[in-house]
Amino acid sequence: MKRFLLLSLIFLIIATACNNNKKADSSGVNGDSTTIESPEAKKMQNAAEDMEKKKDELSKLKPLTMDELKAMLPETLMGSARKNFDVNNSMGAGLATAEYDLSDSTIASLSIYDCAGSAGAGIYSLQFLGMMNMQQESDDEYTKTVEFNGANAFEHCDKTTNDCTFTYFAGGRYLVTLEGRHEGADALKQAARALNIK
């Protein structure tokens, strides 16, 4: 998981550096030359602009209270009762987490970030946008962007242990992460659909 977070941070730094140079380069050498863009490059540029717009919208929203965040954690998940929970507001970004014992060897955990306000919008940018369009696979693990409910989501699995993480954006403001120890990505996606966060 540490390797995955390091890759996410590196990707975010590269994306930010490229974005800073975009405005300077967009007008061409003399300001009057035209640039021919491939459809794929245009699509990526539009997606980046949409995500930046979403970040601006999130920063203007009022963050949820701790009680409102706690209420988002279900009493049961994947047929198991909530074992424990934690709700905090670290540096202005609200986070609610809970664990669910599915069996003696299988545990699922749920994390819900409220991405409202400037701190929450920063979490959206760092944690979610930094993961998009990342593809990586080795003998031991894989990381990929997948489609979920008509939008991009992120999936990471350790092939040897079947420990998986599934992250998606829901309700226009929530960054939701489901982690399963010895629980595959398909089961986590099914649990995410059942959450129906709006």
C-alpha contacts under 8 A as a table, 3 or more apart, distances in Angstrom:
res1	aa1	res2	aa2	distance
1	M	4	F	4.97
1	M	5	L	6.31
2	K	5	L	5.13
2	K	6	L	6.18
3	R	6	L	5.08
3	R	7	L	6.22
4	F	7	L	5.11
4	F	8	S	6.20
5	L	8	S	4.96
5	L	9	L	6.20
6	L	9	L	5.13
6	L	10	I	6.23
7	L	10	I	5.12
7	L	11	F	6.14
8	S	11	F	5.15
8	S	12	L	6.17
8	S	127	Q	7.77
8	S	130	G	5.50
8	S	131	M	5.60
9	L	12	L	5.06
9	L	13	I	6.25
9	L	126	L	7.61
9	L	130	G	6.86
10	I	13	I	5.20
10	I	14	I	6.29
11	F	14	I	5.16
11	F	15	A	6.05
11	F	130	G	6.07
11	F	131	M	7.59
12	L	15	A	5.04
12	L	16	T	6.03
12	L	126	L	6.89
12	L	129	L	7.71
12	L	130	G	4.73
12	L	131	M	7.92
13	I	16	T	5.15
13	I	17	A	6.14
14	I	17	A	5.11
14	I	18	C	6.14
15	A	18	C	5.13
15	A	19	N	6.05
15	A	130	G	7.93
16	T	19	N	5.02
16	T	20	N	6.27
17	A	20	N	5.25
17	A	21	N	6.65
18	C	21	N	5.33
18	C	22	K	6.29
19	N	22	K	5.06
19	N	23	K	7.58
20	N	23	K	6.69
20	N	24	A	7.82
21	N	24	A	5.43
21	N	25	D	6.23
22	K	25	D	5.29
22	K	26	S	5.93
23	K	26	S	5.31
23	K	27	S	7.60
24	A	27	S	6.91
25	D	28	G	5.84
25	D	29	V	7.63
26	S	35	T	7.93
27	S	30	N	7.51
27	S	31	G	4.80
27	S	32	D	7.04
27	S	33	S	7.31
27	S	34	T	7.72
28	G	31	G	5.06
28	G	32	D	6.67
28	G	33	S	5.44
28	G	34	T	6.64
28	G	35	T	6.95
29	V	32	D	7.69
29	V	33	S	6.88
30	N	33	S	6.46
37	E	41	A	6.16
37	E	42	K	6.30
38	S	41	A	5.19
38	S	42	K	6.27
39	P	42	K	5.08
39	P	43	K	6.08
40	E	43	K	5.01
40	E	44	M	6.24
41	A	44	M	5.13
41	A	45	Q	6.13
42	K	45	Q	5.03
42	K	46	N	6.13
43	K	46	N	5.17
43	K	47	A	6.19
44	M	47	A	5.04
44	M	48	A	6.16
45	Q	48	A	5.09
45	Q	49	E	6.21
46	N	49	E	5.07
46	N	50	D	6.13
47	A	50	D	5.07
47	A	51	M	6.17
48	A	51	M	5.12
48	A	52	E	6.18
49	E	52	E	5.09
49	E	53	K	6.15
50	D	53	K	5.04
50	D	54	K	6.17
51	M	54	K	4.94
51	M	55	K	6.20
51	M	129	L	7.59
52	E	55	K	5.04
52	E	56	D	6.39
53	K	56	D	5.14
53	K	57	E	6.31
54	K	57	E	5.00
54	K	58	L	6.14
55	K	58	L	5.13
55	K	59	S	6.32
55	K	121	A	5.40
55	K	122	G	7.76
55	K	124	Y	7.17
55	K	125	S	6.95
56	D	59	S	5.28
56	D	60	K	6.84
56	D	121	A	7.48
57	E	60	K	5.48
57	E	61	L	6.94
58	L	61	L	5.35
58	L	115	C	6.39
58	L	116	A	4.86
58	L	117	G	6.00
58	L	118	S	7.41
58	L	120	G	7.41
58	L	121	A	5.50
58	L	173	R	6.72
59	S	115	C	7.88
59	S	116	A	5.66
59	S	117	G	4.02
59	S	118	S	4.38
59	S	119	A	7.56
59	S	120	G	7.10
59	S	121	A	5.35
60	K	116	A	7.11
60	K	117	G	5.72
60	K	118	S	7.40
61	L	116	A	5.02
61	L	117	G	5.41
62	K	116	A	5.93
62	K	117	G	5.89
63	P	93	A	7.74
63	P	94	G	7.27
63	P	114	D	6.72
63	P	115	C	7.59
63	P	116	A	4.91
63	P	117	G	5.82
63	P	120	G	7.90
64	L	68	E	5.84
64	L	69	L	6.31
64	L	94	G	7.16
64	L	114	D	6.97
64	L	116	A	7.78
65	T	68	E	5.17
65	T	69	L	6.32
65	T	94	G	7.94
66	M	69	L	5.10
66	M	70	K	6.14
66	M	87	V	6.41
66	M	88	N	6.88
66	M	89	N	7.56
66	M	94	G	7.37
67	D	70	K	5.08
67	D	71	A	6.23
68	E	71	A	5.19
68	E	72	M	6.79
69	L	72	M	5.37
69	L	73	L	7.35
69	L	87	V	7.02
69	L	94	G	7.38
69	L	95	L	7.28
69	L	96	A	5.96
69	L	114	D	7.83
70	K	73	L	5.65
70	K	87	V	6.29
70	K	96	A	6.22
71	A	74	P	7.47
72	M	96	A	7.94
72	M	197	I	7.98
73	L	96	A	7.15
73	L	97	T	7.41
73	L	98	A	6.93
73	L	110	L	7.97
74	P	77	L	6.57
74	P	82	R	7.36
74	P	195	L	7.83
75	E	81	A	5.83
75	E	82	R	5.28
76	T	79	G	6.07
76	T	80	S	5.19
76	T	81	A	4.31
76	T	82	R	5.50
76	T	100	Y	7.60
77	L	80	S	5.35
77	L	81	A	6.56
77	L	82	R	7.17
77	L	100	Y	6.73
77	L	191	A	7.00
78	M	102	L	7.28
78	M	191	A	6.04
79	G	102	L	7.47
80	S	100	Y	6.00
80	S	101	D	6.34
80	S	102	L	5.66
81	A	100	Y	6.08
81	A	101	D	7.40
82	R	85	F	7.55
82	R	98	A	6.68
82	R	99	E	5.95
82	R	100	Y	4.90
82	R	101	D	7.62
83	K	98	A	7.14
83	K	99	E	5.42
83	K	100	Y	5.25
83	K	101	D	6.73
84	N	98	A	5.59
84	N	99	E	5.72
84	N	100	Y	7.64
85	F	96	A	7.33
85	F	97	T	5.47
85	F	98	A	4.11
85	F	99	E	6.60
86	D	96	A	5.81
86	D	97	T	5.25
86	D	98	A	6.43
87	V	94	G	7.47
87	V	95	L	5.76
87	V	96	A	4.36
87	V	97	T	6.40
88	N	94	G	5.86
88	N	95	L	5.50
88	N	96	A	6.60
89	N	92	G	5.51
89	N	93	A	5.32
89	N	94	G	4.33
89	N	95	L	6.22
90	S	93	A	5.61
90	S	94	G	6.62
90	S	95	L	7.68
91	M	119	A	6.95
92	G	117	G	7.84
92	G	118	S	7.96
92	G	119	A	5.39
92	G	120	G	7.10
93	A	113	Y	7.17
93	A	114	D	6.51
93	A	115	C	6.82
93	A	116	A	7.61
93	A	117	G	7.66
93	A	119	A	5.18
93	A	120	G	4.74
93	A	123	I	7.51
94	G	113	Y	5.80
94	G	114	D	5.24
94	G	115	C	7.62
94	G	120	G	7.27
95	L	111	S	6.94
95	L	112	I	5.68
95	L	113	Y	4.53
95	L	114	D	6.34
96	A	111	S	5.71
96	A	112	I	5.22
96	A	113	Y	6.60
97	T	109	S	7.17
97	T	110	L	5.47
97	T	111	S	4.37
97	T	112	I	6.42
98	A	109	S	5.65
98	A	110	L	5.33
98	A	111	S	6.75
99	E	107	I	7.10
99	E	108	A	5.87
99	E	109	S	4.33
99	E	110	L	6.43
100	Y	107	I	5.81
100	Y	108	A	5.21
100	Y	109	S	6.10
101	D	104	D	7.24
101	D	106	T	6.36
101	D	107	I	4.66
101	D	108	A	6.50
102	L	105	S	7.78
102	L	106	T	5.28
102	L	107	I	5.40
102	L	108	A	6.85
103	S	106	T	4.97
103	S	107	I	6.95
105	S	181	R	7.74
105	S	182	H	7.26
106	T	180	G	7.19
106	T	181	R	5.41
106	T	182	H	5.50
106	T	183	E	6.63
107	I	180	G	5.80
107	I	181	R	5.24
107	I	182	H	7.47
107	I	183	E	7.71
108	A	178	L	6.95
108	A	179	E	5.54
108	A	180	G	4.41
108	A	181	R	6.36
108	A	183	E	7.64
109	S	178	L	5.75
109	S	179	E	5.17
109	S	180	G	6.51
110	L	176	V	7.35
110	L	177	T	5.85
110	L	178	L	4.75
110	L	179	E	6.57
111	S	176	V	5.76
111	S	177	T	5.12
111	S	178	L	6.54
112	I	174	Y	6.36
112	I	175	L	5.73
112	I	176	V	4.65
112	I	177	T	6.55
113	Y	120	G	7.44
113	Y	123	I	7.91
113	Y	174	Y	5.56
113	Y	175	L	5.02
113	Y	176	V	6.48
114	D	120	G	6.02
114	D	173	R	6.21
114	D	174	Y	4.99
114	D	175	L	6.71
115	C	119	A	7.33
115	C	120	G	3.56
115	C	121	A	5.02
115	C	122	G	7.62
115	C	123	I	6.40
115	C	124	Y	5.88
115	C	173	R	5.28
115	C	174	Y	5.72
115	C	175	L	6.78
116	A	119	A	7.38
116	A	120	G	4.80
116	A	121	A	5.93
116	A	173	R	6.30
117	G	120	G	5.28
117	G	121	A	6.04
118	S	121	A	5.11
118	S	122	G	6.26
119	A	122	G	5.06
119	A	123	I	6.50
120	G	123	I	5.01
120	G	124	Y	6.34
121	A	124	Y	4.97
121	A	125	S	6.23
122	G	125	S	5.04
122	G	126	L	6.03
123	I	126	L	5.15
123	I	127	Q	5.51
123	I	128	F	7.44
124	Y	127	Q	5.58
124	Y	128	F	5.24
124	Y	129	L	6.55
124	Y	175	L	6.89
125	S	128	F	5.82
125	S	129	L	4.98
125	S	130	G	6.56
126	L	129	L	6.13
126	L	130	G	5.44
127	Q	130	G	5.84
127	Q	131	M	6.74
128	F	131	M	5.40
128	F	132	M	6.77
128	F	167	T	7.85
128	F	168	Y	7.72
128	F	169	F	7.83
128	F	175	L	7.39
129	L	132	M	5.39
131	M	134	M	5.78
131	M	145	T	7.74
131	M	154	F	6.92
132	M	145	T	6.06
132	M	152	N	7.41
132	M	153	A	7.59
132	M	154	F	7.02
133	N	144	K	7.25
133	N	145	T	5.58
134	M	143	T	6.92
134	M	144	K	5.69
134	M	145	T	6.14
135	Q	142	Y	7.69
135	Q	143	T	5.51
135	Q	144	K	4.53
135	Q	145	T	6.75
136	Q	142	Y	5.53
136	Q	143	T	5.01
136	Q	144	K	6.47
137	E	140	D	7.86
137	E	141	E	5.86
137	E	142	Y	4.12
137	E	143	T	6.25
138	S	141	E	5.42
138	S	142	Y	6.22
139	D	159	K	7.56
140	D	158	D	5.96
140	D	159	K	5.19
140	D	160	T	6.02
141	E	156	H	7.45
141	E	157	C	5.58
141	E	158	D	4.32
141	E	159	K	5.07
141	E	160	T	7.63
142	Y	156	H	5.75
142	Y	157	C	5.60
142	Y	158	D	6.75
142	Y	159	K	7.51
143	T	154	F	7.61
143	T	155	E	5.80
143	T	156	H	4.40
143	T	157	C	6.70
144	K	154	F	6.03
144	K	155	E	5.45
144	K	156	H	6.55
145	T	152	N	6.52
145	T	153	A	5.72
145	T	154	F	4.62
145	T	155	E	6.25
146	V	152	N	5.77
146	V	153	A	5.21
146	V	154	F	5.85
146	V	155	E	6.85
147	E	150	G	6.19
147	E	151	A	5.50
147	E	152	N	4.76
147	E	153	A	5.76
148	F	151	A	5.38
148	F	152	N	5.98
148	F	153	A	5.82
148	F	168	Y	7.61
152	N	168	Y	7.11
153	A	166	F	7.40
153	A	167	T	5.79
153	A	168	Y	4.56
153	A	169	F	7.21
154	F	166	F	5.74
154	F	167	T	5.07
154	F	168	Y	6.38
155	E	164	C	7.36
155	E	165	T	5.83
155	E	166	F	4.71
155	E	167	T	6.58
155	E	185	A	7.08
156	H	164	C	5.58
156	H	165	T	5.16
156	H	166	F	6.59
156	H	185	A	7.96
157	C	162	N	6.32
157	C	163	D	5.71
157	C	164	C	4.14
157	C	165	T	6.36
157	C	184	G	7.64
157	C	185	A	7.24
158	D	161	T	5.75
158	D	162	N	5.32
158	D	163	D	5.30
158	D	164	C	6.30
159	K	162	N	5.26
159	K	163	D	7.51
161	T	181	R	7.81
161	T	182	H	6.06
162	N	181	R	6.94
162	N	182	H	4.76
162	N	183	E	5.96
162	N	184	G	5.80
163	D	179	E	7.50
163	D	180	G	5.60
163	D	181	R	4.53
163	D	182	H	4.91
163	D	183	E	5.95
163	D	184	G	6.78
164	C	179	E	5.77
164	C	180	G	5.33
164	C	181	R	6.75
164	C	182	H	7.56
164	C	183	E	6.49
164	C	184	G	5.87
164	C	185	A	5.79
165	T	177	T	6.89
165	T	178	L	5.74
165	T	179	E	4.40
165	T	180	G	6.44
165	T	185	A	7.00
165	T	188	L	7.80
166	F	177	T	5.63
166	F	178	L	5.24
166	F	179	E	6.44
166	F	185	A	6.69
166	F	188	L	6.57
166	F	189	K	7.11
167	T	175	L	7.15
167	T	176	V	5.60
167	T	177	T	4.31
167	T	178	L	6.44
168	Y	175	L	6.00
168	Y	176	V	5.46
168	Y	177	T	6.64
169	F	172	G	7.07
169	F	173	R	7.08
169	F	174	Y	5.64
169	F	175	L	4.69
169	F	176	V	6.08
170	A	173	R	6.29
170	A	174	Y	5.11
170	A	175	L	6.43
170	A	176	V	6.98
170	A	197	I	6.10
170	A	198	K	6.41
171	G	174	Y	6.02
171	G	197	I	5.91
171	G	198	K	3.93
172	G	198	K	7.53
178	L	188	L	6.34
178	L	192	A	7.53
179	E	188	L	7.40
180	G	183	E	4.71
180	G	184	G	6.98
180	G	188	L	7.10
183	E	187	A	6.70
183	E	188	L	7.37
184	G	187	A	5.61
184	G	188	L	6.63
185	A	188	L	5.03
185	A	189	K	6.18
186	D	189	K	5.11
186	D	190	Q	6.26
187	A	190	Q	5.08
187	A	191	A	6.26
188	L	191	A	5.02
188	L	192	A	6.14
189	K	192	A	4.91
189	K	193	R	6.31
190	Q	193	R	5.22
190	Q	194	A	6.44
191	A	194	A	5.05
191	A	195	L	6.36
192	A	195	L	5.17
192	A	196	N	6.98
193	R	196	N	5.63
